[in-house]
């Protein structure tokens, strides 16, 4: 995946990376957890908003994505070769309305859109714009990312339902706590606060059930994307919305055919500083 950004966005990315240097040096934790870092928006962020993009349509091939200002149409940034299960870093944007357009990767023909949609980026807010559903009825929708910190020793998690093999999904912890109930495709649950540590999650849909182990660090906020796996079952892709460190959002995107292609059975470990590293074989089992 190649990322093209404006000069201003490049400056912001460099500044964010400098601030994060020390925070990302912490040792890795033990088991499965969010695969990508995306650290919290500071109150002092002022007029800046944040946007990231995700591809969650299992039968839609890789796409190139362009984000343009709705007024005037100027291109703000582009992403190349985004595959199923890929989530981009957050990008700093001025508050306003933007168009998010997707085309088949490598074609370069922006007159033949796979899909497009508009998103409003607010000041000091973070948003995930996600494409989901089968390619025959592809949809795109913004989700507001609430980066409010949990209580000391806790983490906050939510479910975003993007599976196409079941109309609804229930997600519960092994202790019976409901994270999402009858979640429909394209819906996001409220954030639930849980103690930090490793959780076994039970995923139940119509005629399908699976489990996934997810580790969440104290002070973190995580989105759990329910996806289809290669076995015709359900899996969870955990993506870190916010870690405890009070700095701007930052993170990377897995490339090379999409997350599920690269990690058919990967687990992920979360560094206390907020970055995620692949540790073995996986949540997408």
N, C-alpha and C positions, 0 to 999 in steps of 0.2 A: 504494500500500500504506500502510495506517495501522497504527501500532504502539501498543499500549496496554500500559503497564508499571506495576508497583507503584511507590509513592513511593520506596522504597529503591532499586529498580533505576534510577529516574531520577537519583538522587544519584550512584550508581556510574557511570552513563554520563557525567554532567557532569564528574566527577573524571577519568575516563579521557580525555575530550576535552581537558581542560586540560593533562594531562601530554603528550598527543600533539601539541599545537600546533606546537612547533618541529620535530618530526620529520617532519611532513607537508609542510614547505615546500620540500623538495629538488626540483631540476629533474627532468623526466621522462626516462626512458631511451628507447631507440630502438624496439624491435619488440614482438611479441606476448608477453603475459605475464598473470599472474593479474589477474582483473578487479576483485577486491575485497580490501581490506586486512583483516587479522585478526591483530593483533600478539600477541606471546607472553605467556604467563602467567608472572608473576614467581614465584620461589621463595617470596617473602614474601606470596603471595596467601592463605596460611593456609587457612581452612576453605572459602573460596569455590571453586566449580566453575563451568564455562562450558558453555553449550549453544547451538548454532545449528541451523537447520532448513532443509531443501532440498526442492524439488519437481522430480522427475526422471521423471515419467510423461508421455510425449509426447501421449497422447490423453485425459488427464485435464485438465479445464478448471481455471481458477484456483480456489484454495481459501482459506478462512479457517482459521487454525490457533489452537488454544487449548492452552496448557500449564498443567496443574493439578497440585497436590500429590496424590500417590496417597493419602496419609493425610489425610483430612479434605476433600479435593476442592476446596480454595480455588484460585481462578484466579490464576496468577502473572503471565502476560502473554498477549497475543493478537496475531496478525498477520493483516492483511486483504489479500486480493487477491494471493496468492502464485501466480505462474504458472510454467509449465515453464521450468526452468533458473534460477529464482530461488533465492538462498541468503541467509538472514537474517544480521544481525550476530550475533556471540556475545553471550549474555546471562549476567550473573552470577547464580548460583543457590546456595542453601545445599545442601550435600551431602544426597542422599536420592533417593527414587524419585518419578518424575513420569509423568503420563499426557499423551501428545501426541495430540490429536484434530483431525481435518480434516473440514470440511464444504464443500459447494459455496459459492463466494464469493457474498456478498450475501444468502444465504437466511436467515441468523440462526437456523436451526433445528438446535440441537445434539442433537436426538433422532435426526436422520438423518445418521449419520456416513458419510463416504466411507471412512475407515479410522481406526484408533487403535492406539496401542501404548504400551508403558511403557519408560522409560529410567532408568538409575541414573546420577546425576551424582556423581562422586567429588570429594573435596577436591583443589584445585590441579590438576585435570584438565580437558581440553576434549573435547567430544563433538559429532559431527554426526549429527543424526537425519534420515534421508532417506526420502522416499516414492519408489518406483520401480516400473517394470514397466507393462504395459498396464493400462488401467482395469478390464478384466474380471478381472484377477488382481493387483490393486494390493497392494503390500507396503510395509512400513515397518520400518526397521532402524537401530540406532545404530552408528556407527563411531567408534572411539577415535582422537582426533587427537594424535599424538605430536609435541610441539613442541620436542623436543630439538634444540639448535643443531648445525649441521654444522661441519666443520673450516673453518678460515679460508680464504676465497676460494671456498668450495663452497656448494651448495644441496642440499636434500633434497626429493625428489618421490615421490609414490605415485600409483597409478591406482585409481579407484573405477569399476567397470563398471556403467553404467546404461543401455546401449543395449538396445533391444528387437528389433532387426532381425537379430541374429546371436547364437547361443548362447554363443560365446566370442570373446574379442578378445585379440590379441597387440599389445603396444606396445613398440616398440624405437626407440632413437635412430638417427640416420643412420650412426653409427659402429658399430652392431651391439649396443650395450648393451641387454639386456632389462630393461624396467621392469615389464612384466607378461606372463605367458605363460599362454594358455588361460584367461584371466580370465572367470569366469561372472558373469551378472547378479547384482548384490547383493554382489559380493565386492570386497575391497580388497587390493591388493598390499602387500607390505612397502615401507617407504620405501627409496629408493635414493639414494645420495649422488653428485652430479655436480658438475662445475665450474660456476661461475656464468657466465651468458651466454645466448645464443640457441641453442636446440636444435630441429632438425627431427625430429619424431616420426612414425614410420610405424605406422599403425593397420591391422591385418589381421584380418578376421573371415571367416565362411563366405560366400563369394561377394561380398565387399565389402572394399575397401581405400581408405584415404585418408591424407593427411598433414596435419600441423599444426605450425606454428612457435610455440614457447613460449619466452619469455625469463624467466629466473629470476635474482634478485639474490643476491649473496653474503650468506650468513647466513639466507636465507629457507627456509621449509618450505611446500610447495604440494601441494594435492590436485588431480589431473587427472581430472575427471569425463568419462567417455566417454558421449556422448549421440548420439541420432539427429538428423540435420539435415533441412532441408526438401527436400533433393534425394534423400532415400532413402539417404544415406550416413552416414558416421561423422564426428563432430567431437569436439574436446576443449574443455571449459569449465574453464580453470585458475582455481582459487580459492585465494587466499593463506591458509594456516593461521597462519603466523607470520613476522614480519619480524625483522630484527636488533635493533630497539629493544626494550629490556627493560621493556615496559609491558603493561598488561592488554589482552586481545583487544578489538578494535573493528572495525566495518566496516559497510557499507551493503548494501542489496539493490536490484537493478534492478526497476522496476515497469512497469506499463502493458502487460499482456498477456504478460509473461514475457520472459526474456532473449533467446530465439531470435526472438521476434516483434520485439523492439526492435533486435536486431543480427543480421540475416540473414547478414551476412558481415563481422563486426567483428574487428579485431585489438585487442590491449590492450597498453599499455605500463605498466611498473611503476616507480613512483618509488622511489629508493633508500631513502627513509624508510619505505616499506611500503604506500603507497596505490596503487591501480591506476586508470588513466584510459583511457577509450575513445579510440583514436587514429585510427580509420578503419574500414575495412570488413573483416572478420573471421574469426576462428577457426571460426565456424559456417558459413562459406561454403557 
